[in-house]
């Protein structure tokens, strides 16, 4: 396609494509219709002059000066090339648009065109799957403009509570296969028995669908897949490292603290982890004889751990104290910002808006009129926040006024005798040789009876846009306003109560986020201590397990924050997992070491999924992999080097007390 033809085709596409697609919703009010609506309701909508300012402009002397200026402007040779037509706003009542920053341009159909004119953003609400929608749009473009049109189509699936950076199912399955392959390789090298390693991993693979099912099904493979991979590694690390069924039970309780938090997704993850891990243990015991022998925990020649001289115990206690202090400091720097997870999200944020920072405000009513009236009230609240809080606002209520607001404004304008001033203006225009009919639209806008009520809006030039902003349900109608939250909002910044979205949720949780993180970690430590005490009946061992788990979590948290991974949603689940693994290893600090235990192989099993996640293209999964990897290494080191001395030190203090 030639360059000129391609440019003409693109111009047509920008204005015509959106309305032809299924479920098209304008992202902003169409500019031509919006301008006509604003011009017709200048006395009532945002930017309208106050009654005092309007009275000054309508003074006879001011009107004579205005009409004389109009005569001079219309007679000027520069009138034909000027941008503004004085006939649309002879009195200068429109709010000025100077100083507007460069940004997306609203197309004739209400879509957004990037500042460079190369990218068109459309918003569709459809039940059509993303892959099928992409193929359908591509086929439509190819049929109209040819296969070599040069137009790329990108579909970004989103929901009201999540943004569109999710990993595709194919990539998720690939990651799962890579994790299982890494575990197979680690076991084959460690056991030096390829068939036994393959049998063990296959046994684990039988139970993985249960984890996915419990955690939310195969339609959302992000967090469930992560849980499945890590559960496989934890289940392998426990028996290989010398643990038995009791250790598996302690590991299955790792995410139970998430049940205390008011997040339904995390609560599902906690149940999925507990039930799925137990299912994996049972499946492996039934299917893989090699793993059954490992889980039996044979101890033909146990080796006792020696606590060693006193000074390493003090050093271990100092290291744990330093890690706990650093972790406490790090909790204060945990963020709730949403991470963009792929290149498409980054491009969307650069040219239009960040999808993770979008929010919706639903103004509800029994019918369309009542919903738009409520939206007008909510629009005033949104406008009061200003662009520093809401850089982008698409609110239907900003272009209407409720009955009470219109009545109040009408009473304010009543003393101005607008009808008499309009007649005087007509006479002055005629005296200057100007036709009053040329200013008819501007003169009609000075009629206080023309009010931007919801009834008038649904019958005016923006009727289609208002209708698209209304959502009808079984219990009434909701007018949808969409906004974008600015980054870096202060904790004390208040937001409207009905505003919903990931960024809004993160902002509202800002004050309690750190406290909840601390509570979850503390409950996890208590669970580790309690389960260890039930298994050993030794208080010193239980306290040591809790301390080692907390110190491991503190160290992993500091590493994650140093690497730039600060989002609570991406940190808390892997932190709880590595804490439980470290506590389980520390719980066996004063027990005989089974002769067939392989602590190095157990650590390698825990590191395998961490390395796979670190190699992923997803920043969220890389952050989880970093926490899991650092936590596994640090937990194994502290359990081997610090736990025996801490147990001996605590036991001596217990006996002395």
C-alpha positions in Angstrom: 0.0 0.0 0.0 1.4 3.4 -1.0 2.2 5.9 1.8 -0.6 8.3 0.7 -3.2 5.5 0.5 -2.0 4.2 3.9 -2.4 7.6 5.5 -5.9 8.0 4.1 -6.9 4.5 5.1 -5.6 5.2 8.7 -7.6 8.4 8.9 -10.8 6.6 8.0 -9.9 3.8 10.4 -9.4 6.1 13.4 -12.9 7.6 13.1 -14.9 4.5 11.9 -13.4 1.4 13.3 -14.6 1.6 16.9 -18.4 1.8 16.3 -18.1 -1.3 14.0 -16.6 -3.5 16.6 -18.7 -5.6 19.1 -19.2 -4.0 22.5 -17.5 -0.8 21.6 -17.5 1.8 24.4 -16.2 5.3 23.9 -13.3 6.2 26.2 -14.2 9.9 26.1 -17.0 12.1 24.9 -16.8 12.6 21.1 -15.3 16.1 20.7 -17.8 17.6 18.1 -20.9 16.6 20.1 -19.2 17.5 23.4 -18.4 20.9 22.1 -22.0 21.5 20.9 -23.3 20.4 24.3 -21.0 22.6 26.2 -21.7 25.6 24.0 -25.4 25.1 24.5 -25.1 24.9 28.3 -22.4 27.5 29.1 -24.5 29.0 31.9 -24.6 25.8 33.9 -21.6 23.5 33.3 -18.1 23.7 34.7 -16.2 26.8 33.8 -19.4 28.9 33.5 -18.9 32.5 34.8 -20.4 33.5 38.2 -23.5 35.7 38.2 -21.4 38.7 39.2 -18.9 38.2 36.3 -21.8 37.5 33.9 -23.5 40.7 35.0 -20.4 42.8 34.3 -20.1 41.3 30.8 -23.8 42.1 30.0 -23.6 45.7 31.0 -24.7 48.0 28.1 -21.3 49.6 27.9 -19.5 46.3 28.0 -21.8 44.9 25.3 -21.2 47.9 23.0 -17.4 47.4 23.4 -17.8 43.7 22.7 -19.8 44.2 19.6 -17.3 46.8 18.3 -14.5 44.4 18.8 -16.5 41.7 17.0 -16.9 44.0 14.0 -13.2 44.7 13.9 -12.3 41.0 14.2 -14.7 39.9 11.5 -13.4 42.6 9.1 -9.8 41.7 9.7 -8.0 39.8 6.8 -6.7 37.4 9.5 -10.2 36.2 10.4 -10.2 33.5 7.7 -7.0 31.9 9.1 -7.7 32.3 12.8 -8.4 29.2 14.9 -11.3 30.6 17.0 -14.6 31.8 15.4 -15.9 34.7 17.5 -19.5 33.8 16.3 -19.4 30.7 18.5 -18.6 32.6 21.7 -19.0 36.4 21.1 -19.0 37.3 24.8 -16.0 35.1 25.7 -17.9 32.9 28.1 -16.1 29.6 27.3 -13.5 28.5 29.8 -10.0 28.9 28.3 -8.1 25.8 27.1 -4.7 27.3 27.2 -1.8 25.4 28.8 -3.2 22.0 28.0 -0.4 19.4 28.1 0.2 17.2 25.0 -1.5 13.9 25.3 -4.0 11.5 23.6 -6.4 13.0 21.1 -10.1 12.1 21.3 -11.4 10.8 17.9 -14.8 11.5 16.4 -16.0 8.1 17.8 -14.8 8.8 21.3 -11.6 6.7 21.1 -8.1 7.8 22.0 -5.4 8.5 19.5 -1.8 8.8 20.7 0.0 12.1 20.5 2.1 11.0 17.6 -1.0 9.7 15.7 0.3 6.2 15.3 -1.7 4.2 17.9 -5.4 4.0 18.4 -6.9 2.8 21.7 -10.3 1.2 21.7 -12.4 -0.1 24.6 -14.6 -3.1 24.0 -16.9 -5.0 26.4 -17.5 -8.4 24.8 -17.7 -12.1 25.7 -15.5 -13.0 22.7 -12.2 -14.6 23.8 -9.1 -12.4 23.3 -7.6 -14.8 20.7 -10.8 -14.9 18.7 -11.3 -11.2 18.9 -7.8 -10.5 17.6 -8.4 -12.9 14.7 -11.8 -11.3 13.9 -10.5 -7.7 13.9 -7.4 -8.7 11.8 -9.6 -10.4 9.3 -11.8 -7.3 9.0 -8.8 -5.0 8.5 -7.3 -7.4 5.9 -10.6 -7.6 4.0 -10.9 -3.8 3.8 -7.3 -2.5 3.5 -5.5 -5.6 2.3 -3.2 -8.0 4.0 -0.2 -5.6 3.8 -2.0 -2.7 5.5 0.8 -2.4 8.0 -1.7 -2.2 10.9 -0.8 -4.2 14.0 -3.6 -5.4 16.3 -3.0 -5.9 20.0 -5.7 -7.2 22.4 -5.2 -6.5 26.1 -7.7 -8.4 28.3 -8.7 -6.6 31.5 -11.2 -6.9 34.3 -12.5 -4.3 36.8 -10.0 -5.5 39.5 -6.9 -6.5 37.5 -4.9 -5.2 34.7 -4.1 -6.8 31.5 -0.5 -7.9 32.0 -1.3 -11.5 32.8 0.9 -14.3 31.3 -0.7 -16.3 28.6 -1.8 -19.9 29.3 0.8 -21.2 26.9 3.6 -19.4 28.6 2.3 -20.6 32.0 2.3 -24.2 30.9 5.8 -23.7 29.5 6.9 -22.4 32.9 5.3 -25.4 34.7 7.1 -27.8 32.3 10.4 -26.0 32.9 9.9 -26.3 36.6 9.2 -30.0 36.5 12.1 -30.5 34.1 14.4 -28.7 36.5 13.3 -30.8 39.4 13.8 -34.0 37.4 17.3 -32.9 36.5 18.2 -32.0 40.1 16.9 -35.4 41.4 18.6 -37.4 38.6 21.9 -35.8 39.4 21.4 -36.0 43.2 20.1 -39.6 43.3 22.1 -40.8 40.3 19.0 -42.7 39.2 17.2 -41.2 36.2 14.3 -43.6 36.3 13.7 -43.0 40.0 13.8 -39.2 39.5 11.4 -39.4 36.6 9.0 -41.6 38.6 9.1 -39.2 41.6 8.4 -36.1 39.4 5.6 -37.9 37.6 4.0 -38.8 40.9 4.1 -35.1 41.9 2.6 -34.2 38.5 -0.4 -36.3 39.3 -1.3 -34.1 42.2 -0.5 -30.7 40.6 -4.0 -30.4 39.0 -5.5 -30.5 42.5 -3.4 -27.4 43.5 -4.6 -25.6 40.4 -8.2 -26.6 41.0 -8.1 -25.4 44.7 -6.4 -22.1 43.8 -8.8 -20.9 41.2 -8.9 -23.2 38.2 -7.0 -23.2 34.9 -8.5 -19.9 33.7 -6.2 -18.0 36.0 -2.8 -19.6 35.9 -0.6 -16.9 37.5 -0.6 -17.5 41.3 -2.0 -21.1 41.1 0.8 -22.1 38.8 3.4 -20.5 41.1 1.9 -22.4 44.1 2.0 -25.7 42.1 5.7 -25.4 41.2 6.8 -24.3 44.7 4.6 -27.0 46.3 6.3 -29.7 44.2 9.7 -28.4 45.3 8.8 -28.2 49.0 7.3 -31.6 48.9 10.5 -33.0 47.5 12.8 -31.0 49.8 11.2 -32.3 52.9 11.8 -36.1 52.5 15.1 -35.7 50.7 16.4 -33.5 53.5 15.5 -36.1 56.1 12.0 -35.0 57.1 8.9 -37.2 57.3 5.2 -36.7 57.4 5.4 -34.3 60.3 7.6 -32.0 58.2 5.2 -32.2 55.3 2.4 -31.1 57.7 4.5 -28.2 58.9 5.1 -27.2 55.3 1.4 -27.4 54.4 0.6 -24.8 57.1 2.9 -22.2 55.6 0.2 -20.1 54.0 -2.5 -20.5 56.6 -1.8 -16.9 58.0 -3.3 -15.6 54.7 -6.7 -16.8 56.0 -6.6 -14.0 58.5 -6.3 -11.3 55.9 -9.4 -9.8 54.1 -8.3 -10.9 50.6 -10.4 -13.7 49.0 -7.7 -14.6 46.5 -5.1 -15.1 49.2 -7.5 -17.1 51.3 -8.0 -19.5 48.3 -4.2 -19.7 47.9 -3.9 -20.7 51.6 -6.4 -23.5 51.2 -4.9 -24.6 47.9 -1.5 -24.8 49.4 -2.5 -26.8 52.4 -4.8 -29.2 50.6 -2.7 -29.5 47.5 0.5 -30.2 49.4 -1.1 -32.9 51.4 -2.6 -34.4 48.2 0.9 -34.3 46.6 2.4 -36.2 49.6 -0.4 -38.8 49.5 -0.1 -39.2 45.7 3.7 -39.6 45.8 3.5 -42.2 48.6 1.0 -44.2 46.5 2.6 -43.9 43.1 6.3 -43.6 43.6 8.0 -46.3 45.6 11.3 -44.5 45.4 9.8 -41.5 47.2 8.2 -43.8 49.7 11.6 -45.1 50.7 12.9 -41.6 51.1 9.9 -40.6 53.2 10.3 -43.5 55.5 13.3 -41.7 57.1 15.5 -44.7 57.7 18.1 -44.0 60.4 20.5 -47.0 60.4 23.4 -44.9 61.7 22.2 -41.6 63.0 24.7 -38.8 63.4 24.2 -36.4 66.3 24.7 -32.7 65.8 27.2 -31.1 68.1 26.4 -27.6 69.4 30.0 -26.6 69.4 31.8 -24.0 71.6 29.8 -21.1 73.1 31.0 -18.2 70.9 29.4 -19.4 67.7 26.1 -19.5 69.6 26.4 -15.8 70.5 27.4 -15.0 66.9 24.4 -16.9 65.6 22.2 -15.0 68.0 23.7 -11.7 66.8 23.2 -12.6 63.2 19.6 -13.5 63.8 19.0 -10.2 65.7 20.6 -8.2 62.9 18.4 -9.9 60.3 15.3 -9.3 62.4 16.1 -5.6 62.9 16.8 -5.2 59.2 13.5 -7.0 58.4 11.6 -4.7 60.7 13.0 -1.7 59.0 12.2 -3.2 55.6 8.5 -3.7 56.5 8.2 0.1 56.5 9.2 0.3 52.9 6.8 -2.3 51.5 4.7 -0.7 48.7 1.3 -1.4 47.2 2.0 -0.1 43.7 0.8 -2.3 40.8 3.7 -3.6 38.7 3.3 -3.5 34.9 4.0 -7.0 33.7 4.6 -6.9 30.0 5.7 -4.6 27.1 2.1 -4.0 26.0 1.2 -2.6 29.5 4.3 -0.4 29.4 3.4 1.0 26.0 -0.1 1.6 27.0 1.1 3.5 30.1 3.5 5.6 28.1 1.0 6.7 25.4 -2.3 6.7 27.2 -2.5 5.6 30.9 -1.3 3.0 33.2 -3.9 0.2 33.2 -3.2 -0.8 36.8 -4.0 2.7 38.0 -7.5 2.8 36.5 -10.5 2.9 38.7 -14.3 3.0 38.3 -17.0 4.9 40.2 -20.5 3.6 40.0 -23.3 6.1 40.5 -26.5 4.0 41.0 -30.1 4.8 40.6 -33.4 3.2 39.9 -33.5 4.5 36.3 -31.3 6.4 33.8 -32.3 9.8 35.1 -31.6 9.0 38.7 -28.3 7.4 37.8 -27.1 10.4 35.9 -28.2 12.7 38.7 -26.1 10.7 41.1 -23.2 10.8 38.6 -23.4 14.6 38.5 -23.0 14.7 42.3 -20.1 12.3 42.2 -18.5 14.3 39.3 -18.2 17.3 41.6 -16.4 15.2 44.1 -14.0 13.9 41.5 -13.4 17.4 40.1 -12.5 18.7 43.6 -9.6 16.2 43.8 -7.9 17.9 40.9 -5.4 16.6 38.3 -2.7 16.1 40.9 -4.8 13.1 42.2 -6.8 12.2 39.1 -4.8 13.0 36.0 -7.5 11.6 33.7 -11.2 11.6 34.3 -14.0 10.3 32.0 -17.2 11.1 34.0 -20.6 11.4 32.4 -21.8 13.3 35.4 -19.4 16.2 34.6 -21.7 17.2 31.7 -25.1 17.1 33.5 -26.6 18.8 36.5 -29.3 17.5 38.8 -32.6 19.2 39.2 -31.6 20.9 42.5 -28.4 22.2 41.0 -30.2 23.6 37.9 -32.8 25.2 40.1 -30.2 26.9 42.2 -28.3 28.2 39.2 -31.5 29.4 37.6 -32.4 31.4 40.7 -28.9 32.9 40.7 -29.3 34.0 37.1 -32.9 35.3 37.4 -32.0 38.9 38.5 -29.8 39.4 35.4 -32.7 39.8 33.0 -30.9 37.7 30.4 -33.8 37.9 27.9 -33.5 41.7 27.8 -29.7 41.6 27.5 -30.0 39.3 24.6 -32.4 41.6 22.8 -30.0 44.5 23.4 -27.2 42.4 22.0 -29.2 41.7 18.9 -29.9 45.4 18.4 -26.2 46.3 18.8 -25.2 43.6 16.3 -27.7 45.0 13.8 -26.4 48.6 14.4 -22.9 47.4 13.5 -24.2 45.8 10.3 -23.8 42.3 11.6 -26.5 39.6 11.2 -27.8 38.3 14.5 -28.6 35.0 12.9 -24.9 34.3 12.6 -24.7 34.3 16.4 -27.9 32.4 16.9 -26.3 29.4 18.7 -24.4 31.7 21.1 -27.5 33.7 21.8 -29.7 30.7 22.5 -27.0 29.5 25.0 -27.9 32.6 27.1 -31.4 31.2 27.7 -31.5 30.1 31.4 -34.3 27.7 30.5 -31.9 25.5 28.5 -30.5 23.4 31.3 -28.2 20.3 31.1 -30.5 18.0 33.0 -30.3 14.2 32.6 -33.5 14.3 30.5 -32.0 16.8 28.1 -28.7 14.9 28.0 -30.4 11.7 27.0 -32.0 13.5 24.1 -29.1 15.7 23.1 -26.1 15.4 20.8 -24.3 13.2 23.4 -27.2 10.8 23.9 -25.2 7.8 22.5 -22.2 8.5 24.8 -24.4 8.9 27.9 -26.2 5.7 27.0 -22.9 3.8 26.7 -21.9 5.0 30.1 -25.0 3.5 31.7 -25.1 -0.1 32.8 -28.4 -1.7 33.4 -28.8 -4.5 36.0 -31.5 -6.3 37.8 -31.7 -3.8 40.7 -31.3 -0.6 38.7 -28.9 1.5 36.6 -25.4 2.5 37.2 -23.5 5.4 35.5 -19.8 4.5 35.2 -17.1 7.1 35.6 -13.5 6.1 34.9 -10.5 7.8 36.4 -6.7 7.3 36.6 -5.0 7.7 40.0 -1.7 9.5 40.1 1.3 7.7 41.5 2.9 8.5 44.8 -0.3 9.7 46.5 0.1 10.6 50.2 -1.3 8.2 52.7 -3.6 10.8 54.1 -5.2 11.6 50.7 -8.9 10.7 50.9 -10.6 9.1 47.9 -14.4 8.8 47.2 -16.0 5.9 49.0 -17.4 4.3 45.9 -14.2 4.3 43.8 -13.0 0.8 43.0 -9.8 -0.5 41.4 -6.4 -2.1 42.1 -4.7 1.2 42.8 -7.6 2.4 45.0 -7.4 -0.8 47.0 -3.6 -0.4 47.4 -4.0 3.2 48.5 -6.7 2.4 51.1 -4.5 -0.4 52.4 -1.5 1.9 52.8 -1.9 2.5 56.5 -2.7 -1.1 57.5 -0.5 -2.8 54.9 2.6 -2.9 57.0 0.7 -3.9 60.2 -0.9 -6.8 58.3 2.4 -7.9 56.9 3.8 -8.0 60.4 0.8 -9.9 61.8 0.9 -12.5 59.0 4.6 -13.1 59.6 4.1 -13.3 63.3 1.2 -15.8 63.0 3.4 -17.9 60.7 6.2 -17.9 63.2 3.7 -18.9 66.0 2.3 -21.7 63.8 5.9 -23.0 63.1 6.7 -22.9 66.9 3.4 -24.6 67.8 3.7 -27.4 65.3 7.3 -27.9 66.3 6.4 -28.1 69.9 3.7 -30.7 69.2 6.2 -32.8 67.3 9.1 -32.5 69.8 7.6 -31.3 73.1 10.7 -29.1 73.5 10.1 -25.4 74.0 13.7 -24.4 73.1 13.4 -26.2 69.7 10.1 -24.5 69.0 11.4 -21.0 69.8 14.5 -21.7 67.7 12.3 -22.8 64.7 10.3 -19.6 65.0 13.4 -17.4 65.3 15.2 -19.0 62.3 12.0 -18.7 60.2 11.6 -15.0 61.0 15.3 -14.3 60.4 15.1 -16.0 57.1 12.1 -14.0 56.1 13.8 -10.8 57.2 16.8 -11.5 55.1 14.8 -12.4 52.0 12.7 -9.3 52.4 15.7 -7.1 52.5 17.1 -8.7 49.4 13.8 -8.3 47.5 13.5 -4.6 48.5 17.1 -3.9 47.5 16.3 -5.5 44.1 13.3 -3.2 43.6 10.5 -5.8 44.3 8.4 -3.9 46.9 4.8 -5.0 46.3 3.2 -6.7 49.2 1.0 -9.0 47.0 4.2 -10.4 45.4 6.2 -10.7 48.6 4.0 -12.1 51.4 3.2 -15.7 50.0 6.8 -16.6 49.1 8.0 -15.1 52.4 5.6 -17.3 54.3 6.8 -20.3 52.3 10.6 -19.7 52.9 9.9 -19.0 56.6 8.1 -22.3 57.0 10.9 -24.2 55.2 13.6 -22.6 57.3 11.6 -23.3 60.5 11.1 -26.9 59.5 14.9 -27.4 58.9 15.6 -25.7 62.3 13.1 -27.9 64.0 15.4 -30.9 63.3 18.5 -29.1 64.7 18.7 -31.1 67.9 17.6 -34.4 66.4 19.8 -37.1 64.9 20.6 -36.7 61.2 19.3 -39.6 59.2 22.1 -41.4 57.3 20.3 -41.2 54.0 19.4 -37.5 54.3 20.8 -35.2 51.6 20.6 -31.6 52.7 22.4 -30.4 49.6 20.0 -32.1 47.3 17.1 -30.8 49.4 18.4 -27.2 48.9 18.8 -27.9 45.2 15.1 -29.0 45.0 14.0 -25.8 46.6 16.3 -23.7 44.3 15.1 -25.3 41.1 11.8 -23.5 40.8 13.3 -20.3 42.1 15.8 -20.3 39.2 13.1 -21.1 36.7 11.0 -18.2 38.0 14.0 -15.9 37.9 14.4 -16.7 34.2 10.8 -15.7 33.5 9.8 -12.6 31.5 7.3 -11.6 34.2 8.7 -9.1 36.8 6.2 -10.4 39.3 7.4 -14.0 39.0 11.1 -12.9 39.0 10.4 -11.2 42.4 8.9 -14.4 43.8 11.8 -16.4 42.4 14.3 -14.1 44.1 12.5 -14.4 47.5 12.3 -18.2 47.2 15.9 -18.6 46.1 17.5 -16.2 48.7 15.2 -17.5 51.4 16.1 -21.2 50.7 19.8 -20.5 50.8 19.6 -18.3 53.9 17.2 -20.7 55.7 19.4 -23.7 55.0 22.5 -21.8 56.2 20.9 -20.5 59.4 19.3 -23.9 60.2 22.7 -25.7 59.8 24.9 -23.1 61.4 22.8 -21.1 63.9 20.0 -23.4 65.0 22.0 -26.0 67.0 23.8 -23.3 69.0 20.5 -21.4 69.6 18.8 -24.6 70.8 21.7 -25.3 73.2 21.7 -21.7 74.4 17.9 -21.6 75.0 17.9 -25.0 76.6 20.7 -23.9 79.0 18.7 -20.8 79.9 15.6 -22.8 80.4 17.4 -25.2 82.7 19.0 -22.3 84.5 15.7 -20.6 85.0 
